[in-house]
Amino acid sequence: MDVNQIIIEPVLTEKTNLMREGDVKKYVFRVNGRANKPDVIQAVKAAFSVNPTACRIITVKSKPRVSRTKVGTVQGRTGAWKKAIVTLKKGEKIEIFEGA
């Protein structure tokens, strides 16, 4: 897979901001459902020119969703997705996230 196909988008929440502010930087990305740990490490290395030391991958389960319309309620589910938590070496950071 191509680097652009592996990393879909960064996950920016309060919890991920706290993970980035620590001594050891951890960044969270939404990744392709078929990506594995070596793929994610190589993609982060190529895209951001950093040296990741570890990668944890988590499959986020789908959640029930209810929409209320004029006709009635429509029940469904959100899609399941995969996220990766990438740990960098001490002292390294990804510059794009520092302004966010």
GISULNOR-V46270 format. One line per field, one symbol per residue. ss: DSSP state (A for helix, B for strand, O for the rest). phi: phi as a letter, one per 20 degrees, with the letter a starting at -180 (. if undefined). A space follows every 10 residues. Layout:
ss->???
phi->???
//
This chain:
ss->OOAAAABBBB OOOAAAAAAA AOOOOBBBBB BOOOOOAAAA AAAAAAAAOO OBBBBBBBBB OOOBBBBBOO OOBBBBBOOO BBBBBBBBOO OOOOAAAAOO
phi->.egfeeeeaf ddcfffffff effefcddce cffefdgfff fffffffdlc dfebbddcee ffcfccddcf frdddacfef bdccddddff nebeffefef
//
